[in-house]
Amino acid sequence: MDFKSEGKMGERLMKLNLRNLLLLITLTITVIISKPIIADSTNDDNDQTNTSGSNTQITGGYTSTTTNNNDGQTNTTTSTTTNTTTTNGSEVPVNSANSPSFSSMSQDVCSMGVSGSISTLGVGVSGGKHVRDLNCERIKLSKVLYDYGMKVAAVSILCQDARVHAAMQSAGTPCPWNGKIGPEAQAMWDKYPELRPDYEDYVAKLDAIAKIDMEIAKENARIEAERIAEEERIAEEKRIEEERIAEEKRIKEEERLLQEEKDNQPSIQVHD
Protein backbone atom coordinates (compact mmCIF):
# COMPACT_ATOMS: atom_id res chain seq x y z
CA MET A 1 0.00 0.00 0.00
CA ASP A 2 1.63 3.24 -1.15
CA PHE A 3 0.28 5.86 1.26
CA LYS A 4 2.74 8.47 -0.03
CA SER A 5 1.29 8.26 -3.54
CA GLU A 6 -2.22 8.53 -2.10
CA GLY A 7 -1.17 11.72 -0.27
CA LYS A 8 0.17 13.22 -3.51
CA MET A 9 -3.03 12.26 -5.31
CA GLY A 10 -5.10 13.94 -2.60
CA GLU A 11 -2.98 17.09 -2.91
CA ARG A 12 -3.50 17.19 -6.69
CA LEU A 13 -7.25 16.76 -6.25
CA MET A 14 -7.28 19.63 -3.75
CA LYS A 15 -5.44 21.91 -6.19
CA LEU A 16 -7.84 20.91 -8.98
CA ASN A 17 -10.88 21.68 -6.84
CA LEU A 18 -9.37 25.05 -5.87
CA ARG A 19 -8.80 25.95 -9.54
CA ASN A 20 -12.38 24.98 -10.40
CA LEU A 21 -13.66 27.13 -7.53
CA LEU A 22 -11.68 30.15 -8.76
CA LEU A 23 -13.08 29.64 -12.28
CA LEU A 24 -16.62 29.50 -10.93
CA ILE A 25 -16.09 32.71 -8.92
CA THR A 26 -14.71 34.46 -12.03
CA LEU A 27 -17.72 33.42 -14.12
CA THR A 28 -20.11 34.57 -11.39
CA ILE A 29 -18.45 38.00 -11.15
CA THR A 30 -18.58 38.30 -14.96
CA VAL A 31 -22.32 37.64 -14.98
CA ILE A 32 -22.95 40.16 -12.20
CA ILE A 33 -20.99 43.06 -13.69
CA SER A 34 -22.25 42.56 -17.27
CA LYS A 35 -25.14 44.94 -18.09
CA PRO A 36 -27.74 44.19 -20.79
CA ILE A 37 -27.97 46.58 -23.75
CA ILE A 38 -31.38 48.25 -24.01
CA ALA A 39 -32.69 49.33 -27.40
CA ASP A 40 -34.39 52.70 -26.99
CA SER A 41 -35.76 54.78 -29.87
CA THR A 42 -37.89 57.23 -27.91
CA ASN A 43 -36.03 60.34 -29.12
CA ASP A 44 -35.56 59.39 -32.77
CA ASP A 45 -35.81 62.51 -34.97
CA ASN A 46 -34.87 61.78 -38.57
CA ASP A 47 -35.51 64.19 -41.42
CA GLN A 48 -35.31 63.51 -45.16
CA THR A 49 -35.40 65.90 -48.08
CA ASN A 50 -36.11 64.54 -51.58
CA THR A 51 -35.15 66.87 -54.40
CA SER A 52 -35.49 66.20 -58.15
CA GLY A 53 -36.20 62.49 -57.78
CA SER A 54 -33.53 61.85 -55.15
CA ASN A 55 -35.04 59.46 -52.59
CA THR A 56 -33.43 57.95 -49.46
CA GLN A 57 -35.75 56.07 -47.12
CA ILE A 58 -35.10 56.26 -43.40
CA THR A 59 -36.96 55.30 -40.27
CA GLY A 60 -38.69 57.94 -38.19
CA GLY A 61 -40.17 61.36 -38.95
CA TYR A 62 -39.03 63.01 -42.18
CA THR A 63 -39.95 65.83 -44.59
CA SER A 64 -40.05 65.29 -48.36
CA THR A 65 -39.82 68.23 -50.79
CA THR A 66 -40.00 67.85 -54.60
CA THR A 67 -39.39 70.78 -56.98
CA ASN A 68 -40.07 70.53 -60.76
CA ASN A 69 -39.10 73.28 -63.22
CA ASN A 70 -41.08 72.99 -66.47
CA ASP A 71 -40.99 75.86 -69.05
CA GLY A 72 -40.51 78.55 -66.46
CA GLN A 73 -43.19 77.23 -64.16
CA THR A 74 -42.25 76.09 -60.70
CA ASN A 75 -44.31 73.49 -58.79
CA THR A 76 -43.30 72.77 -55.22
CA THR A 77 -44.80 69.87 -53.24
CA THR A 78 -43.97 69.45 -49.57
CA SER A 79 -44.92 66.32 -47.64
CA THR A 80 -44.17 65.89 -43.95
CA THR A 81 -44.43 62.50 -42.25
CA THR A 82 -43.79 61.88 -38.57
CA ASN A 83 -43.26 58.35 -37.24
CA THR A 84 -42.74 57.84 -33.55
CA THR A 85 -41.59 54.53 -32.12
CA THR A 86 -41.19 54.04 -28.42
CA THR A 87 -39.44 51.00 -26.93
CA ASN A 88 -39.32 50.72 -23.16
CA GLY A 89 -37.14 48.09 -21.52
CA SER A 90 -36.69 45.92 -24.62
CA GLU A 91 -33.63 43.70 -24.08
CA VAL A 92 -31.47 42.58 -26.95
CA PRO A 93 -31.17 38.75 -26.94
CA VAL A 94 -27.70 37.32 -26.39
CA ASN A 95 -25.97 34.64 -28.38
CA SER A 96 -26.22 30.99 -27.35
CA ALA A 97 -23.49 29.53 -25.11
CA ASN A 98 -21.86 26.46 -26.63
CA SER A 99 -19.83 24.08 -24.44
CA PRO A 100 -16.95 22.00 -25.77
CA SER A 101 -17.72 18.30 -26.09
CA PHE A 102 -15.73 15.66 -24.23
CA SER A 103 -16.14 11.94 -24.75
CA SER A 104 -14.52 8.70 -23.61
CA MET A 105 -15.01 6.19 -26.41
CA SER A 106 -12.53 3.57 -25.19
CA GLN A 107 -13.53 0.91 -22.66
CA ASP A 108 -10.13 1.23 -20.95
CA VAL A 109 -10.46 4.92 -20.11
CA CYS A 110 -11.53 5.55 -16.51
CA SER A 111 -12.55 9.17 -16.95
CA MET A 112 -15.53 11.22 -17.95
CA GLY A 113 -15.90 14.58 -19.65
CA VAL A 114 -17.31 17.65 -17.91
CA SER A 115 -17.85 20.94 -19.72
CA GLY A 116 -19.75 24.16 -19.20
CA SER A 117 -20.18 27.62 -20.66
CA ILE A 118 -21.74 30.97 -19.92
CA SER A 119 -22.46 33.88 -22.22
CA THR A 120 -23.54 37.47 -21.64
CA LEU A 121 -23.66 40.53 -23.87
CA GLY A 122 -20.11 41.05 -25.02
CA VAL A 123 -18.55 38.23 -22.95
CA GLY A 124 -18.71 34.47 -23.33
CA VAL A 125 -16.68 31.84 -21.50
CA SER A 126 -16.62 28.07 -21.95
CA GLY A 127 -14.42 25.31 -20.67
CA GLY A 128 -14.18 21.60 -20.08
CA LYS A 129 -11.99 18.87 -18.67
CA HIS A 130 -11.75 15.17 -17.99
CA VAL A 131 -12.38 13.81 -14.49
CA ARG A 132 -10.63 10.61 -13.41
CA ASP A 133 -12.70 7.80 -11.95
CA LEU A 134 -10.35 6.46 -9.26
CA ASN A 135 -12.66 3.60 -8.36
CA CYS A 136 -12.68 2.42 -11.98
CA GLU A 137 -8.88 2.61 -12.08
CA ARG A 138 -8.64 0.57 -8.88
CA ILE A 139 -10.88 -2.16 -10.26
CA LYS A 140 -8.94 -2.40 -13.53
CA LEU A 141 -5.59 -2.53 -11.74
CA SER A 142 -6.88 -5.25 -9.44
CA LYS A 143 -8.10 -7.29 -12.40
CA VAL A 144 -4.72 -7.00 -14.15
CA LEU A 145 -2.86 -8.08 -10.99
CA TYR A 146 -5.22 -11.04 -10.55
CA ASP A 147 -4.68 -12.08 -14.18
CA TYR A 148 -0.92 -12.08 -13.49
CA GLY A 149 -1.48 -14.40 -10.53
CA MET A 150 -0.89 -11.72 -7.87
CA LYS A 151 -4.02 -12.49 -5.88
CA VAL A 152 -2.89 -10.91 -2.60
CA ALA A 153 -1.81 -7.75 -4.43
CA ALA A 154 -5.14 -7.64 -6.26
CA VAL A 155 -7.01 -7.79 -2.94
CA SER A 156 -4.64 -5.24 -1.41
CA ILE A 157 -5.32 -2.61 -4.06
CA LEU A 158 -9.07 -3.11 -3.64
CA CYS A 159 -8.62 -2.74 0.11
CA GLN A 160 -7.48 0.85 -0.46
CA ASP A 161 -11.18 1.62 -0.81
CA ALA A 162 -12.80 2.21 2.59
CA ARG A 163 -15.92 0.25 1.64
CA VAL A 164 -13.94 -2.82 0.59
CA HIS A 165 -11.80 -2.63 3.73
CA ALA A 166 -14.90 -2.50 5.96
CA ALA A 167 -16.53 -5.35 4.03
CA MET A 168 -13.45 -7.54 4.38
CA GLN A 169 -13.38 -6.79 8.10
CA SER A 170 -17.04 -7.70 8.50
CA ALA A 171 -16.50 -10.96 6.60
CA GLY A 172 -13.73 -12.02 8.98
CA THR A 173 -11.07 -11.89 6.24
CA PRO A 174 -8.95 -8.81 7.05
CA CYS A 175 -7.08 -7.01 4.30
CA PRO A 176 -3.39 -7.93 3.85
CA TRP A 177 -0.75 -5.98 5.77
CA ASN A 178 2.76 -5.87 4.30
CA GLY A 179 2.73 -9.53 3.36
CA LYS A 180 0.75 -10.67 6.40
CA ILE A 181 -2.71 -12.15 6.00
CA GLY A 182 -5.36 -13.58 8.28
CA PRO A 183 -4.98 -13.14 12.07
CA GLU A 184 -1.48 -11.65 11.72
CA ALA A 185 -2.80 -8.92 9.43
CA GLN A 186 -5.73 -8.31 11.79
CA ALA A 187 -3.32 -7.87 14.70
CA MET A 188 -1.40 -5.20 12.75
CA TRP A 189 -4.58 -3.34 11.78
CA ASP A 190 -5.62 -3.36 15.44
CA LYS A 191 -2.20 -2.04 16.42
CA TYR A 192 -2.18 0.76 13.82
CA PRO A 193 -5.84 1.66 13.24
CA GLU A 194 -4.93 5.15 11.99
CA LEU A 195 -3.65 3.57 8.75
CA ARG A 196 -7.03 2.09 7.88
CA PRO A 197 -8.67 3.76 4.84
CA ASP A 198 -11.95 3.72 6.77
CA TYR A 199 -10.41 5.10 9.98
CA GLU A 200 -13.05 7.81 10.54
CA ASP A 201 -15.92 5.37 10.03
CA TYR A 202 -14.06 2.80 12.11
CA VAL A 203 -13.69 5.22 15.04
CA ALA A 204 -17.34 6.28 14.73
CA LYS A 205 -18.37 2.62 14.78
CA LEU A 206 -16.23 1.95 17.86
CA ASP A 207 -17.78 4.94 19.62
CA ALA A 208 -21.27 3.73 18.77
CA ILE A 209 -20.45 0.21 19.99
CA ALA A 210 -18.94 1.56 23.21
CA LYS A 211 -21.99 3.75 23.84
CA ILE A 212 -24.39 0.87 23.26
CA ASP A 213 -22.28 -1.46 25.43
CA MET A 214 -22.31 1.14 28.20
CA GLU A 215 -26.08 1.45 28.02
CA ILE A 216 -26.42 -2.34 28.07
CA ALA A 217 -24.05 -2.57 31.04
CA LYS A 218 -26.07 0.05 32.93
CA GLU A 219 -29.29 -1.79 32.19
CA ASN A 220 -27.77 -5.11 33.26
CA ALA A 221 -26.46 -3.51 36.45
CA ARG A 222 -29.91 -2.11 37.20
CA ILE A 223 -31.54 -5.49 36.60
CA GLU A 224 -28.91 -7.21 38.75
CA ALA A 225 -29.42 -4.69 41.55
CA GLU A 226 -33.17 -5.26 41.43
CA ARG A 227 -32.61 -9.04 41.51
CA ILE A 228 -30.29 -8.81 44.52
CA ALA A 229 -32.73 -6.51 46.31
CA GLU A 230 -35.55 -8.95 45.64
CA GLU A 231 -33.48 -11.86 46.93
CA GLU A 232 -32.61 -9.90 50.05
CA ARG A 233 -36.26 -9.06 50.62
CA ILE A 234 -37.29 -12.70 50.24
CA ALA A 235 -34.48 -13.77 52.56
CA GLU A 236 -35.57 -11.19 55.13
CA GLU A 237 -39.17 -12.34 54.97
CA LYS A 238 -38.01 -15.94 55.34
CA ARG A 239 -35.89 -15.02 58.38
CA ILE A 240 -38.79 -13.20 60.00
CA GLU A 241 -41.04 -16.17 59.36
CA GLU A 242 -38.50 -18.55 60.86
CA GLU A 243 -38.17 -16.34 63.92
CA ARG A 244 -41.93 -16.28 64.32
CA ILE A 245 -42.13 -20.06 64.08
CA ALA A 246 -39.28 -20.44 66.58
CA GLU A 247 -41.00 -18.07 68.96
CA GLU A 248 -44.22 -20.01 68.74
CA LYS A 249 -42.35 -23.23 69.41
CA ARG A 250 -40.65 -21.69 72.44
CA ILE A 251 -43.94 -20.48 73.86
CA LYS A 252 -45.55 -23.85 73.36
CA GLU A 253 -42.57 -25.53 75.01
CA GLU A 254 -42.79 -23.24 78.04
CA GLU A 255 -46.50 -23.90 78.34
CA ARG A 256 -45.85 -27.63 78.17
CA LEU A 257 -43.23 -27.47 80.90
CA LEU A 258 -45.51 -25.45 83.15
CA GLN A 259 -48.25 -27.94 82.63
CA GLU A 260 -45.92 -30.81 83.52
CA GLU A 261 -44.85 -29.05 86.72
CA LYS A 262 -48.45 -28.64 87.76
CA ASP A 263 -49.12 -32.25 87.04
CA ASN A 264 -46.09 -33.42 89.06
CA GLN A 265 -46.91 -31.45 92.25
CA PRO A 266 -48.13 -33.77 95.15
CA SER A 267 -51.65 -33.30 96.23
CA ILE A 268 -52.28 -32.27 99.93
CA GLN A 269 -55.11 -34.07 101.71
CA VAL A 270 -56.88 -32.50 104.75
CA HIS A 271 -58.43 -34.84 107.42
CA ASP A 272 -60.96 -33.82 110.03
C-alpha positions as a printed NumPy array, in Angstrom:
array([[  0.   ,   0.   ,   0.   ],
       [  1.631,   3.235,  -1.15 ],
       [  0.282,   5.857,   1.261],
       [  2.739,   8.468,  -0.035],
       [  1.288,   8.255,  -3.542],
       [ -2.217,   8.526,  -2.097],
       [ -1.172,  11.715,  -0.271],
       [  0.165,  13.219,  -3.505],
       [ -3.032,  12.262,  -5.307],
       [ -5.104,  13.935,  -2.601],
       [ -2.976,  17.093,  -2.907],
       [ -3.495,  17.189,  -6.686],
       [ -7.253,  16.76 ,  -6.251],
       [ -7.283,  19.632,  -3.748],
       [ -5.443,  21.913,  -6.194],
       [ -7.836,  20.909,  -8.979],
       [-10.879,  21.678,  -6.838],
       [ -9.37 ,  25.05 ,  -5.874],
       [ -8.798,  25.949,  -9.537],
       [-12.379,  24.984, -10.401],
       [-13.659,  27.131,  -7.528],
       [-11.68 ,  30.15 ,  -8.761],
       [-13.081,  29.639, -12.277],
       [-16.623,  29.502, -10.931],
       [-16.089,  32.711,  -8.917],
       [-14.715,  34.456, -12.026],
       [-17.717,  33.423, -14.123],
       [-20.109,  34.57 , -11.392],
       [-18.452,  37.997, -11.153],
       [-18.581,  38.303, -14.962],
       [-22.325,  37.638, -14.983],
       [-22.948,  40.164, -12.199],
       [-20.989,  43.063, -13.694],
       [-22.252,  42.562, -17.269],
       [-25.143,  44.945, -18.093],
       [-27.738,  44.193, -20.793],
       [-27.968,  46.584, -23.747],
       [-31.379,  48.254, -24.015],
       [-32.69 ,  49.331, -27.399],
       [-34.387,  52.704, -26.992],
       [-35.76 ,  54.782, -29.871],
       [-37.886,  57.226, -27.908],
       [-36.027,  60.337, -29.118],
       [-35.557,  59.393, -32.769],
       [-35.814,  62.505, -34.967],
       [-34.871,  61.779, -38.573],
       [-35.509,  64.192, -41.424],
       [-35.307,  63.515, -45.157],
       [-35.403,  65.896, -48.084],
       [-36.108,  64.545, -51.578],
       [-35.153,  66.869, -54.403],
       [-35.495,  66.197, -58.149],
       [-36.197,  62.486, -57.784],
       [-33.529,  61.848, -55.15 ],
       [-35.04 ,  59.456, -52.594],
       [-33.426,  57.95 , -49.46 ],
       [-35.752,  56.069, -47.12 ],
       [-35.103,  56.258, -43.4  ],
       [-36.964,  55.303, -40.267],
       [-38.692,  57.945, -38.191],
       [-40.168,  61.357, -38.949],
       [-39.027,  63.012, -42.178],
       [-39.951,  65.835, -44.59 ],
       [-40.047,  65.289, -48.363],
       [-39.823,  68.234, -50.792],
       [-40.002,  67.845, -54.6  ],
       [-39.393,  70.777, -56.979],
       [-40.068,  70.532, -60.762],
       [-39.096,  73.277, -63.221],
       [-41.075,  72.988, -66.473],
       [-40.991,  75.863, -69.05 ],
       [-40.514,  78.551, -66.464],
       [-43.189,  77.234, -64.162],
       [-42.251,  76.087, -60.704],
       [-44.313,  73.487, -58.793],
       [-43.296,  72.766, -55.218],
       [-44.796,  69.869, -53.24 ],
       [-43.974,  69.45 , -49.568],
       [-44.921,  66.317, -47.636],
       [-44.168,  65.89 , -43.952],
       [-44.431,  62.504, -42.248],
       [-43.789,  61.878, -38.571],
       [-43.262,  58.347, -37.243],
       [-42.735,  57.838, -33.547],
       [-41.592,  54.533, -32.119],
       [-41.19 ,  54.035, -28.418],
       [-39.444,  50.999, -26.931],
       [-39.322,  50.715, -23.163],
       [-37.139,  48.089, -21.521],
       [-36.691,  45.919, -24.622],
       [-33.633,  43.705, -24.084],
       [-31.469,  42.582, -26.951],
       [-31.167,  38.749, -26.936],
       [-27.7  ,  37.318, -26.39 ],
       [-25.97 ,  34.638, -28.379],
       [-26.22 ,  30.991, -27.346],
       [-23.493,  29.534, -25.11 ],
       [-21.856,  26.457, -26.627],
       [-19.833,  24.082, -24.437],
       [-16.952,  22.004, -25.771],
       [-17.716,  18.302, -26.094],
       [-15.728,  15.657, -24.234],
       [-16.142,  11.944, -24.749],
       [-14.524,   8.7  , -23.612],
       [-15.014,   6.194, -26.407],
       [-12.532,   3.568, -25.194],
       [-13.531,   0.914, -22.664],
       [-10.125,   1.231, -20.946],
       [-10.462,   4.923, -20.113],
       [-11.531,   5.549, -16.513],
       [-12.547,   9.165, -16.95 ],
       [-15.534,  11.22 , -17.954],
       [-15.897,  14.584, -19.651],
       [-17.307,  17.647, -17.91 ],
       [-17.854,  20.944, -19.717],
       [-19.751,  24.163, -19.198],
       [-20.178,  27.62 , -20.657],
       [-21.735,  30.972, -19.919],
       [-22.455,  33.881, -22.223],
       [-23.536,  37.473, -21.645],
       [-23.655,  40.531, -23.87 ],
       [-20.11 ,  41.047, -25.023],
       [-18.551,  38.234, -22.954],
       [-18.71 ,  34.467, -23.333],
       [-16.68 ,  31.837, -21.502],
       [-16.62 ,  28.072, -21.951],
       [-14.425,  25.311, -20.665],
       [-14.181,  21.604, -20.084],
       [-11.989,  18.874, -18.669],
       [-11.747,  15.165, -17.994],
       [-12.38 ,  13.811, -14.486],
       [-10.63 ,  10.606, -13.409],
       [-12.698,   7.8  , -11.95 ],
       [-10.353,   6.461,  -9.264],
       [-12.661,   3.597,  -8.357],
       [-12.677,   2.418, -11.98 ],
       [ -8.883,   2.61 , -12.08 ],
       [ -8.639,   0.566,  -8.875],
       [-10.885,  -2.165, -10.257],
       [ -8.94 ,  -2.4  , -13.53 ],
       [ -5.587,  -2.532, -11.74 ],
       [ -6.88 ,  -5.247,  -9.439],
       [ -8.096,  -7.293, -12.404],
       [ -4.722,  -7.002, -14.147],
       [ -2.863,  -8.083, -10.994],
       [ -5.216, -11.044, -10.552],
       [ -4.675, -12.082, -14.176],
       [ -0.921, -12.079, -13.491],
       [ -1.482, -14.403, -10.533],
       [ -0.889, -11.725,  -7.873],
       [ -4.025, -12.489,  -5.876],
       [ -2.893, -10.907,  -2.601],
       [ -1.81 ,  -7.753,  -4.426],
       [ -5.141,  -7.64 ,  -6.258],
       [ -7.012,  -7.788,  -2.941],
       [ -4.641,  -5.241,  -1.413],
       [ -5.321,  -2.607,  -4.056],
       [ -9.067,  -3.106,  -3.644],
       [ -8.62 ,  -2.74 ,   0.113],
       [ -7.477,   0.853,  -0.461],
       [-11.176,   1.617,  -0.812],
       [-12.803,   2.214,   2.587],
       [-15.919,   0.249,   1.637],
       [-13.939,  -2.823,   0.59 ],
       [-11.797,  -2.633,   3.732],
       [-14.895,  -2.497,   5.958],
       [-16.532,  -5.35 ,   4.03 ],
       [-13.448,  -7.54 ,   4.384],
       [-13.375,  -6.789,   8.099],
       [-17.037,  -7.7  ,   8.496],
       [-16.496, -10.958,   6.596],
       [-13.726, -12.024,   8.981],
       [-11.071, -11.891,   6.244],
       [ -8.951,  -8.811,   7.045],
       [ -7.08 ,  -7.013,   4.304],
       [ -3.391,  -7.927,   3.853],
       [ -0.752,  -5.984,   5.769],
       [  2.757,  -5.867,   4.304],
       [  2.726,  -9.534,   3.36 ],
       [  0.751, -10.665,   6.4  ],
       [ -2.709, -12.153,   6.001],
       [ -5.356, -13.584,   8.283],
       [ -4.98 , -13.142,  12.068],
       [ -1.48 , -11.652,  11.717],
       [ -2.802,  -8.923,   9.427],
       [ -5.727,  -8.305,  11.791],
       [ -3.318,  -7.867,  14.7  ],
       [ -1.403,  -5.202,  12.745],
       [ -4.581,  -3.34 ,  11.778],
       [ -5.623,  -3.361,  15.435],
       [ -2.198,  -2.042,  16.416],
       [ -2.176,   0.763,  13.82 ],
       [ -5.843,   1.658,  13.237],
       [ -4.933,   5.147,  11.992],
       [ -3.646,   3.573,   8.753],
       [ -7.027,   2.095,   7.881],
       [ -8.669,   3.763,   4.843],
       [-11.945,   3.723,   6.774],
       [-10.409,   5.101,   9.978],
       [-13.046,   7.805,  10.544],
       [-15.919,   5.369,  10.028],
       [-14.057,   2.799,  12.114],
       [-13.694,   5.224,  15.04 ],
       [-17.337,   6.283,  14.729],
       [-18.365,   2.624,  14.775],
       [-16.234,   1.952,  17.856],
       [-17.776,   4.942,  19.623],
       [-21.268,   3.73 ,  18.771],
       [-20.454,   0.211,  19.989],
       [-18.945,   1.558,  23.211],
       [-21.992,   3.753,  23.837],
       [-24.391,   0.875,  23.257],
       [-22.283,  -1.46 ,  25.431],
       [-22.312,   1.138,  28.198],
       [-26.083,   1.449,  28.022],
       [-26.423,  -2.343,  28.066],
       [-24.046,  -2.566,  31.037],
       [-26.066,   0.047,  32.935],
       [-29.288,  -1.793,  32.193],
       [-27.774,  -5.111,  33.262],
       [-26.46 ,  -3.507,  36.452],
       [-29.915,  -2.11 ,  37.203],
       [-31.541,  -5.494,  36.595],
       [-28.91 ,  -7.209,  38.754],
       [-29.424,  -4.691,  41.547],
       [-33.165,  -5.259,  41.425],
       [-32.607,  -9.04 ,  41.509],
       [-30.294,  -8.812,  44.519],
       [-32.731,  -6.505,  46.312],
       [-35.553,  -8.953,  45.637],
       [-33.476, -11.865,  46.927],
       [-32.611,  -9.904,  50.053],
       [-36.261,  -9.06 ,  50.617],
       [-37.287, -12.703,  50.238],
       [-34.476, -13.768,  52.564],
       [-35.567, -11.191,  55.131],
       [-39.169, -12.337,  54.966],
       [-38.011, -15.937,  55.338],
       [-35.886, -15.022,  58.376],
       [-38.788, -13.199,  60.003],
       [-41.037, -16.173,  59.357],
       [-38.498, -18.549,  60.856],
       [-38.166, -16.335,  63.92 ],
       [-41.932, -16.284,  64.315],
       [-42.134, -20.058,  64.079],
       [-39.28 , -20.444,  66.578],
       [-40.996, -18.066,  68.962],
       [-44.218, -20.011,  68.738],
       [-42.348, -23.233,  69.411],
       [-40.651, -21.693,  72.442],
       [-43.939, -20.477,  73.857],
       [-45.548, -23.846,  73.357],
       [-42.572, -25.532,  75.009],
       [-42.79 , -23.243,  78.038],
       [-46.498, -23.896,  78.339],
       [-45.853, -27.627,  78.169],
       [-43.229, -27.466,  80.903],
       [-45.511, -25.451,  83.146],
       [-48.252, -27.938,  82.634],
       [-45.919, -30.806,  83.517],
       [-44.85 , -29.05 ,  86.722],
       [-48.445, -28.638,  87.757],
       [-49.123, -32.248,  87.039],
       [-46.09 , -33.424,  89.058],
       [-46.913, -31.452,  92.25 ],
       [-48.13 , -33.773,  95.153],
       [-51.652, -33.298,  96.229],
       [-52.285, -32.27 ,  99.928],
       [-55.113, -34.07 , 101.709],
       [-56.877, -32.503, 104.748],
       [-58.426, -34.837, 107.417],
       [-60.961, -33.819, 110.03 ]])
